[in-house]
Amino acid sequence: MNRVEGKVALITGAARGQGRSHAKRLAEEGADIVALDICADIPGVEYPLATPADLEETVRLVEAEDRRILARQVDVRDQAAIDQTVAEALAEFGHIDVVCANAGVAKLGRLWEITEQDWDDSLEIMLKGAWRTVRAVVPSMIEADRGGSIVLVSSLAGLKGLPNFGPYSASKFGLVGMSQSLAAELAEHRIRVNTVHPTNVDTGMIQNDLIKGVFRPDLDRIPTEAEFAEASQTMNVMPIPWVDPIDVSNAVLWLASEESRYVTGLRLTIDAGASFK
């Protein structure tokens, strides 16, 4: 349908999981892609993060849709690296129309027991990283005078606090406040700003021993897939344990497209009813 034909979308955390899915879905509908990901593990994050090979796979999937992609290994804690990538993207494509701030990690623990580094890393990556990304792109969006769409990937944990996810939840709640301010500031430029709020998504962020153990603390072993799914399903009103990345990507696509041209400041849930349970 080419719903974002002629647009350029910058996506952080694009090497795998939701980020890769967003890149592929937007490319399917006509967008060229700027893909950023750290492609390395982070101390204190107790599950493996994306690799350079993962980012190469995202490139392959986008190019298979006959779209162009600029992919860089960038840590969203590094403003200079983000700025450099944005400059390269503008030189390559001429404009950036869509920003999807998706990069995130989960560091778990009760708030009075986590380390200061765990707290700082969570906010630096998910909240401040989104701010850095927006800060790097928005001036060019205003100058181009093409309007645009900014999508901040929040979470169910950005609408309701979840035990053992305090730093994650604080970051995701912060994205909502940031999006509301940004939506008001950018409205005159026809740049829309919205957040998406998935329940658990079937990606490497939840499909690991750390998260599985948190969901089944009653067991003295790592839960099986079925045991984890059963526990995860209790979060949702609909009888599913988690949504698929494509479910979130379809929401991102709608917010990126002109179909949502007058939608700004929205908190869009893709949560199987978890937010009102």
Number of C-alpha atoms within 10 A of each C-alpha: 7 12 18 23 15 13 22 26 27 28 25 30 27 33 31 23 19 26 27 25 23 28 30 27 20 30 29 22 19 21 29 28 29 27 27 27 26 22 22 14 13 13 10 13 16 16 19 13 19 18 16 15 12 18 24 14 14 23 24 14 20 23 17 13 17 14 18 19 25 17 21 21 21 21 20 27 19 14 18 14 16 25 16 13 22 21 16 14 22 16 10 12 17 12 21 24 26 32 25 27 29 24 24 25 19 23 22 23 16 12 15 8 9 15 14 11 11 20 18 12 24 26 23 19 21 28 26 20 24 28 19 20 23 19 14 19 22 19 10 18 22 17 11 15 13 15 18 27 27 27 26 28 26 30 28 22 22 24 19 15 15 12 13 17 16 22 24 28 24 20 24 29 20 17 26 26 13 19 23 17 13 19 22 14 13 18 15 11 15 18 26 28 30 27 29 25 23 27 24 25 22 16 15 15 18 18 15 14 15 17 20 21 17 18 18 18 11 9 11 8 11 18 20 13 10 10 14 21 16 16 15 19 17 14 21 19 15 13 12 14 21 21 17 16 19 19 16 24 21 16 19 25 23 15 27 28 21 14 12 13 16 12 15 24 20 17 19 18 20 21 24 21 16 20 20 11 9
